[in-house]
Amino acid sequence: MSAPTAGAPRVAVITGADSGIGRATAVRLAEAGLDVGVTWHTDEKGAERTAEEVRGKGRRAAVTRMDLTRLPAAADAVEELSDALGGRIDVLVNNAGTGTSTPFLDLGLEDVRRVLDVDLVGPFLCGQKAARRMIGQGGGRIVNVTSVHEHQPRVGAAPYCAAKGGLGLLTQVMALELAEHGITVNAVAPGEIATPMTGQEDTDVRTEHRPGVPLGRPGDAREVAAVIAFLAGPDASYVTGASWSVDGGMLRMGPMAGSHLTGDDWRRP
């Protein structure tokens, strides 16, 4: 990332930071010295708790609602948070997401459009808003949170897989086009992470057994946040256009992978 001008604060905007990976990332970036803009959709109290944690690290925080089903206006939240924190945006983390658990033949157009707007079109428009400001500053970082289903399909998740796969390729195009402006763009692809989205919150992942994951457990949101923080920090200045899986090795299992596995027989030939 190009260095901010002397005395200028570094600012990150994280969508969907009211809980889970978004909250963990906000705290991790605050620890790294960034002020943080937080968006929420349904959990305003959760977003305020995230902001309190950021302020507890000695950094500024701003909070606003973002409903990515209301596009293109929803993407204005990126500029709103940037303005609230002094007009800069050095890091954008497109983390907000949603999905379905519906067979392909039973999906309605409204649900498909909702998932595609939140998981693909929303990050596209937020990325444009952020990149335009970053160009004026001389550079920045964009991290798109995809999923292991950017790379592998899942039954019952057709629009989610389509959106995350699209976001993965969008990441690569953005990386190519924005490189000349000093902007790096990468994806982080989590596997099963103990968050509200997976029906787990404040879970001690060390006590959860997942036979279908080589490391034998789900991930912790802070483990994903650590990879995002690396990509947003100075040590990743030559990293762009890549997708970073944070999945306990699940994707390496290929067709054998899956949280549905109930035993460890696959570990033995």
C-alpha positions in Angstrom: 0.0 0.0 0.0 1.3 3.5 -0.8 2.1 5.3 2.4 -0.5 7.9 3.5 0.6 11.5 3.7 2.4 12.5 6.8 0.1 12.7 9.8 -2.9 11.3 8.0 -4.7 8.4 9.6 -5.2 5.1 7.8 -8.9 4.3 7.3 -10.6 0.9 6.7 -14.2 0.3 5.7 -15.6 -3.1 6.5 -19.0 -4.2 5.3 -21.1 -6.5 7.5 -18.9 -5.8 10.6 -21.6 -6.2 13.2 -20.4 -9.8 14.0 -18.3 -12.7 13.0 -15.5 -12.2 10.5 -16.3 -8.6 10.0 -16.1 -7.8 13.7 -12.9 -9.8 14.1 -11.3 -7.9 11.2 -12.3 -4.5 12.5 -10.6 -5.3 15.8 -7.5 -6.7 14.1 -7.2 -3.6 11.8 -7.7 -1.3 14.8 -4.8 -3.1 16.5 -2.8 -2.4 13.4 -3.5 1.3 13.8 -6.4 1.9 11.4 -9.6 3.8 12.0 -12.6 1.7 11.0 -15.9 2.3 9.3 -18.5 -0.4 10.2 -21.7 -1.3 8.2 -24.6 -3.3 9.5 -27.8 -4.6 8.0 -30.1 -5.9 10.8 -27.9 -5.8 13.9 -27.3 -2.2 14.9 -26.4 -3.1 18.5 -23.8 -5.6 17.2 -22.3 -2.9 15.0 -22.1 -0.5 18.0 -20.3 -3.3 20.0 -17.8 -3.6 17.2 -17.3 0.2 17.2 -16.7 0.1 21.0 -14.0 -2.6 20.6 -12.3 -0.5 17.9 -12.4 2.6 20.1 -11.1 0.4 23.0 -7.9 -0.1 20.8 -7.5 3.7 20.7 -8.8 4.1 17.1 -11.8 6.0 15.7 -14.9 4.2 14.6 -18.0 5.2 12.5 -21.1 3.1 12.0 -23.8 3.2 9.3 -26.5 0.9 7.9 -26.0 -0.8 4.6 -28.7 -2.8 2.8 -27.1 -4.3 -0.3 -30.5 -5.3 -1.7 -31.1 -1.6 -2.3 -28.6 -0.9 -5.0 -26.9 1.2 -6.2 -27.7 3.6 -3.3 -26.5 1.2 -0.6 -22.9 1.5 -1.8 -22.9 5.2 -0.9 -22.2 4.0 2.7 -18.6 3.5 1.7 -18.2 7.2 1.0 -20.3 8.2 4.0 -18.0 6.3 6.4 -14.9 7.6 4.6 -16.2 11.2 5.1 -16.9 10.5 8.7 -13.3 9.4 9.3 -11.7 12.3 7.5 -12.2 11.6 3.8 -9.7 8.8 3.3 -10.2 5.1 2.5 -7.0 3.0 2.6 -8.6 -0.4 3.0 -12.0 -1.8 1.8 -13.1 -5.2 3.1 -16.2 -6.5 1.2 -17.4 -8.9 3.9 -21.2 -8.6 3.9 -22.8 -11.7 2.6 -25.9 -13.9 2.5 -26.9 -17.3 1.0 -29.6 -19.9 0.6 -30.1 -23.5 1.4 -32.6 -24.3 -1.4 -32.5 -26.9 -4.2 -31.8 -25.4 -7.6 -35.3 -26.4 -9.0 -37.0 -24.7 -6.0 -35.3 -21.4 -6.2 -37.3 -18.3 -7.0 -35.9 -15.3 -9.0 -36.3 -13.0 -6.0 -34.0 -15.1 -3.8 -31.5 -15.5 -6.6 -31.4 -11.7 -7.2 -31.1 -11.0 -3.5 -28.0 -13.3 -3.1 -26.4 -12.0 -6.3 -26.9 -8.3 -5.2 -25.5 -8.8 -1.7 -22.6 -11.1 -2.6 -21.5 -9.9 -6.0 -23.1 -6.7 -7.3 -22.8 -5.0 -3.9 -19.0 -5.6 -3.6 -18.6 -4.5 -7.3 -20.2 -1.1 -6.5 -18.5 -0.7 -3.2 -15.2 -1.5 -4.8 -15.8 1.2 -7.4 -16.5 3.8 -4.7 -13.4 2.9 -2.7 -11.1 2.6 -5.7 -12.0 6.1 -7.0 -10.9 7.6 -3.7 -7.9 5.4 -3.5 -6.7 6.5 -6.9 -6.7 10.1 -5.6 -4.7 9.1 -2.6 -2.1 7.2 -4.6 -3.2 3.6 -3.7 -5.0 1.3 -1.3 -6.1 -2.3 -0.6 -9.3 -4.1 -1.4 -10.1 -7.5 0.1 -13.1 -9.4 -1.0 -14.4 -12.1 1.3 -15.6 -14.9 -0.8 -15.8 -18.6 0.4 -14.4 -22.0 -0.3 -17.5 -22.1 -2.6 -15.7 -19.6 -4.8 -13.7 -22.7 -5.8 -16.0 -25.7 -5.2 -19.8 -26.1 -5.4 -22.2 -27.0 -2.7 -25.6 -28.6 -3.1 -28.4 -26.2 -2.2 -26.3 -23.1 -2.7 -26.6 -22.3 -6.4 -26.9 -18.5 -6.2 -24.3 -18.3 -3.4 -21.8 -20.4 -5.4 -22.5 -18.4 -8.5 -22.0 -15.1 -6.7 -18.9 -16.2 -4.8 -17.3 -17.7 -8.0 -18.1 -14.4 -9.8 -16.6 -12.4 -7.0 -13.4 -14.4 -7.2 -13.1 -13.6 -10.9 -14.1 -10.0 -10.3 -11.2 -9.8 -7.8 -8.8 -10.9 -10.5 -10.1 -8.3 -13.0 -10.0 -5.6 -10.4 -6.4 -6.6 -9.6 -5.3 -6.3 -13.2 -7.0 -3.0 -13.9 -6.3 -1.2 -10.6 -2.6 -2.3 -10.3 -1.4 0.8 -12.2 -3.0 3.0 -9.5 -1.2 1.3 -6.6 -4.3 -0.7 -5.5 -4.0 -4.4 -4.7 -7.1 -6.6 -4.8 -7.3 -10.0 -3.2 -9.9 -12.5 -2.1 -10.0 -14.4 1.2 -12.0 -17.7 0.9 -13.1 -19.0 4.3 -14.3 -22.5 4.9 -16.6 -23.3 7.9 -16.0 -20.5 10.4 -17.7 -20.3 13.8 -19.9 -17.3 13.2 -23.6 -16.5 13.4 -23.9 -17.2 9.6 -23.0 -20.8 10.3 -25.1 -21.0 13.4 -22.2 -20.7 15.7 -21.1 -17.8 17.8 -18.5 -17.5 20.5 -17.7 -21.2 20.0 -14.4 -22.6 21.2 -13.4 -24.2 17.9 -11.0 -26.5 19.7 -13.9 -28.4 21.2 -15.7 -28.9 17.9 -15.0 -32.1 15.9 -15.2 -31.9 12.1 -14.1 -35.2 10.5 -14.5 -33.6 7.0 -11.8 -31.0 7.6 -8.1 -32.1 7.7 -7.4 -29.9 10.7 -10.4 -31.5 12.4 -12.3 -28.4 13.5 -14.1 -25.3 12.2 -12.1 -22.0 12.0 -12.2 -19.1 14.3 -13.2 -15.7 12.8 -9.9 -14.2 14.2 -8.0 -16.7 12.0 -9.7 -15.2 8.9 -9.1 -11.7 10.2 -5.4 -12.4 10.5 -5.2 -13.2 6.8 -7.2 -10.1 5.8 -5.0 -8.0 8.0 -1.9 -9.3 6.3 -3.4 -8.5 2.9 -4.3 -5.0 4.1 -0.8 -4.4 5.6 2.7 -3.4 4.4 4.0 -7.0 4.1 1.6 -7.8 1.3 2.6 -4.9 -1.0 3.5 -7.4 -3.9 0.4 -9.6 -3.5 -2.5 -9.0 -5.8 -5.1 -11.0 -7.7 -4.9 -14.1 -5.4 -7.5 -16.0 -3.5 -6.4 -17.1 0.0 -8.2 -20.1 1.3 -8.7 -20.2 5.1 -10.4 -23.6 5.4 -8.3 -26.0 7.5 -7.2 -27.8 4.4 -10.7 -28.7 3.3 -10.3 -27.7 -0.4 -7.3 -30.0 -0.7 -9.6 -33.0 -0.2 -11.3 -32.3 -3.5 -14.5 -34.3 -4.0 -14.0 -35.9 -0.5 -14.4 -32.6 1.2 -17.5 -31.7 3.2 -18.8 -30.9 6.6 -21.3 -33.8 6.1 -18.6 -36.4 6.8 -19.1 -38.1 10.1 -16.0 -40.2 10.5 -12.3 -40.2 9.9 -12.1 -43.2 7.5 -11.0 -40.9 4.7 -7.7 -40.4 6.5 -6.7 -44.0 5.8 -6.1 -45.5 2.3 
